[in-house]
Amino acid sequence: MRSLLLPFVFLATAAQAEFTLEQQQVPLEVLPTDPALAKVVLLAGTPSNKPGQHEYFAGCALLMDWLKQAPGVAPVMVAEGWPKNEAVLEGVRCVVIYMDGGDKLSFLTPDRWARIQALAAAGTGLVILHQAIDCPADRAADFKQWFGAVFQSDIGCRGHWDVQFDSVPEHPINQGLTTFALPKDGWLYNLHFADKGVTPLLACPMPDSSRKNKAAKAHAGRAETVAWAYERPAGGRSFGFTGCDLHANWANENQRKLLLNGILWTSKLEVPAQGLASTTTPDALAKNWDRKVFLKKPAKATN
């Protein structure tokens, strides 16, 4: 009986990853025709988690639509974590990385890792969202150098809960933001931050029950930074935000503005005084979700 159950246990962890008919209508890897525009490449990860969470494709499709309204910007969306045509990355002003992290990062192979390293060295803007800030331990030093922070399980914590941002420090990325809440989102915090060049943008208290290691417990009650700007010592800018787990929170104007301002800032473009405006609708938020079909685990055999 045991040998018959094993294949079903494996299938229970697998999700179907083919594009839906709706997703097939989204233009992918379409190069801009005007070289004067700032090319922003959006790397959307593969399907993950439950419907409404980790909707990387749908989230990047929304960002692409909003960025098309920004003067001087040419967004290019890439699905499945890495471009099939790597010419997409030539002359790019900013790369947005929105995907699962750890061993699931799409650029861990030597050639892709070298490509990200070259982009950072060339001063390309880098934006990293949600779980993508998590990386294997042997890559953490490079990650921190590129993005200004890295999640590692030695001190880092993660989980889902409501947060409230009661303070919005002055910074171009925060222009136009007001205090706001993001309910039921997923967060990573207590990151390893770079020694220099990091400016915290948003911080909030975290439930002390989420502090699962000694390092985190030592700072019970502390407001934890979940959004930051980073001026890289060798040139170039980075921006990180560990939210964006819950797709419904794209309805929040402050979240949209934070991300869009961050993309402009890392691209070294001017951020409007009131931030980059955007609008959305329930219908727009319901589009382009991944097809996620998980099989139930079979009941355990009983004697």
Sequence and secondary structure as in RCSB ss.txt:
>XXXX:A:sequence
MRSLLLPFVFLATAAQAEFTLEQQQVPLEVLPTDPALAKVVLLAGTPSNKPGQHEYFAGCALLMDWLKQAPGVAP
VMVAEGWPKNEAVLEGVRCVVIYMDGGDKLSFLTPDRWARIQALAAAGTGLVILHQAIDCPADRAADFKQWFGAV
FQSDIGCRGHWDVQFDSVPEHPINQGLTTFALPKDGWLYNLHFADKGVTPLLACPMPDSSRKNKAAKAHAGRAET
VAWAYERPAGGRSFGFTGCDLHANWANENQRKLLLNGILWTSKLEVPAQGLASTTTPDALAKNWDRKVFLKKPAK
ATN
>XXXX:A:secstr
 HHHHHHHHHHTT    S  TTGGGS  S   S TTSEEEEEEE    SSTTBS HHHHHHHHHHHHTTSTTEEE
EEE TTS SSGGGGTT SEEEEES  GGG TT SHHHHHHHHHHHHTT EEEEEGGGGB  GGGHHHHHHHHSEE
B TTT EEEEEEEEE      GGGTT   EEEEEEEEEES EE SSSEEEEEEEE  GGG  SHHHHTTTT EEE
EEEEEE TTS EEEEES   BGGGGG HHHHHHHHHHHHHHTT    TT       HHHHTSS            
   
